[in-house]
């Protein structure tokens, strides 16, 4: 059964107010033809990221646009840019999956910019997730590039992604078309729900040789 925009909106609002990790009192939800837009403000960058995930998790959603702004509460002691930079660098240093010497961190007015190289696409996503909870972040600009340490053949990358999708319980390999050019992956197709979407995206994200993933999946 196709969910109406009104039902999707209600369920997202209920989810946001249920989630104890988010103060959703200043979050506005708009839904148009199952396309969700989040407007308003939250008090931390981790809430910004979590609200996006919560909206995606609702049945019937096929796109989420996150326009939320981070505005700290008046009682919050805002860390200096140097403190934010130091916290991020420390997190990256202690994470064994990331070569922190290849990542440059810049912070200006709470806006974090990451510059550098990693050898696998999943590490770009991993680094973002690592620093979500750092106090003082207003926004994140990720300019990290993937530079594989060995050569990969596009056909083999595509086959590896297709095989990974075929192993997943939540998505059918018949629903996803995989295209690869110079390590750039394009996922196309119509899938039934967010669990299938996550399964397909993870299959591409964690495959060796992938340098970027362009998501053109449609959730029905």
N, C-alpha and C positions, 0 to 999 in steps of 0.2 A: 504493500500500500504506500503510495506516494504521500509524503508529509507536506502539509500546507505550510506556507510561509509563517502564518500565525502560530502554528504548532511548533515549528522549528524555533521561532523567536522565544516562545514561552519556555521551551526546554533548555535553551542556552542560558536564559536569565536564571532559571531554577538551578542549573549546573554551576553557574558562576557564584551565586549566593550560597550554594551548598558547600563549595570548595573553601575549606578553612584557611587555605594559603593565599586567598585573594580577598581584598576589600573591594567589592564590586559596586559600592554605593554610588560611584561617579562614572560607571561604565554604561554606555548607551548601545543598544543592539538594534541594528536594522537588517531586515531580510527582504531581498527582492529576487524572486525566481530562484530561491534556494542559495543565493549568493549573500553571504553574511558580511556585514561591515561593523567593526567595533570602533566606536568613538568614545571620547571622554578621557579620563585620566586614572592612573593608578599610582601608587606611592613607591614602587620599586620596579627595577627592570625584570626581576624574576616573576613578578605579577604580570607584567606585560607579556612575557613569553608563555606563562601558564594559561592566561586568558585565551590566547591564540589556540593552544592545544585543547583546552576545554571546549571551545566552539567547534573545532574540527571533529571532536569526538561524538557530536550529536547526530543522530540518525537523520538523513535527508539532506545534510549540508554537502554542497559540491564545490564551494570556494569560500575562503575566509580572507578578508582584507583587514589588517590590523592597523588602525589609525590611532591607537591609544598613545597618550603622552605620559611620560613619567614626571610627576610633580611631587617632590618630597613634602611630607607633613611638616607643619611649623615646628614641631618639637624634635624633628630629626636633626642630628648633628652631621652636617654634610662633610664627608672626607675631602681632603685636598686632592687635586689631580695627581700629585706625586704619590699620595697614599694609595689611591686607586691603582695606579700603575704598578706600584710595589706589590700590592696584593695579587694582582693578576700574574705578574712575573713569578711570584713565589708559588702560586698554584701550578703554573706551567712547568716550573723547575722540578716540582715534586711528582709530576705525573710521568710515569715511565714510558707511556706510549707516544710522548711528544718530545721532539728535540727542541727545547726552548731556545737554544742558541740560534735557531733559524727563524725565530719569531720576534719581530719588533713591536712593542706596545707604545702607542701614543694616546694621551688623554688630554682633551681640551674642553673645559667646562663640563666635565662628566661624560662627554662623548668619547667613546673608546674606538680607536682605529687599530686593527691588527694587520701587519704587513709581514710577508715572508713566504716561505715555502714549506710544504709537507710532501711526503711521498705517497699519500693515499687520500682519496676524497673524504672518506669517513672521518679522518682526523680534523678536517675543517668543521664538521658538525660537532664532533666531540669537544673541540676547543671552545666553541660557543656555549655548549652545555656546561662546561667546567666553570665558566665565569659568570653565569646567570645570576648567582647569588652574591656577587661582590657588591658591597654597599657603595652607593654613590653613582652607579652607572645610570645615565639617562638614555643613551642609545649606543648601538654597536655597529660599526662599519667593518666588515670583514673583507680584506683585500688579499687574503692568503691564497696562493696559487698551488696547484698540484704539479709536482715535478717527479714523475715515477723514476725509480732507480734502475729500472730495466725496461726493455722494449716489450710492448704488448701488441697483439694483432687484433684489430677491431672485431673480426669474425669470432675469435676466441672469447673476447670480452662479452659479446652478445650471447654466445652459446652458454657461457657461465652464468649470466644473468637469467636467461630462460630456464636453465636447469635449477637455479636457486628458487625461482618462482614456482616451478613444478613441484618442489619439495614442500612448499608452504601449505598449511591447512586452510588458511583464510582467503586464498586467491586462486583463481583458475588461470593457468598459463594461456588458455584460449582467449582470455579477455584482454591480454596485454601485448601490444606490439612493441618490440625493442629495436631501436636503430642506434648504431654506433658509428661515429666518424672521428678519427684521431682521438679516441678516448672520451669524446663528448657523447653522452648517452641521452637519447630522447625516448621517453615512455609515452605511449599513446594507447587509447582504448577506453572502454566503458566498464566500470567495475561497480559492484553492488553496494559497498559501504566503506567506512573509514578503516576498518580492520584490513580489508583487502588493499586499500590504498597504502597503508603503512607497510604491509607485507611486500608489495611491489617496490615501493621506494627503498626499503631496507635491502632488498635483493640487489638493487643497482648500487646503492650507497656503499655496501661492504664488499663489492667485487673488485678484485685486483685489476689495476690498469685504468680504472675510471678516473677522469679528471674533473668531470662536472655532470650533473644530472638535470635535464630540462623536463619538468613535469607538465605533461599535457593530458593527464588522465582525467576522466570525467566520472564523477560518482552519481549513479542513478538511484 
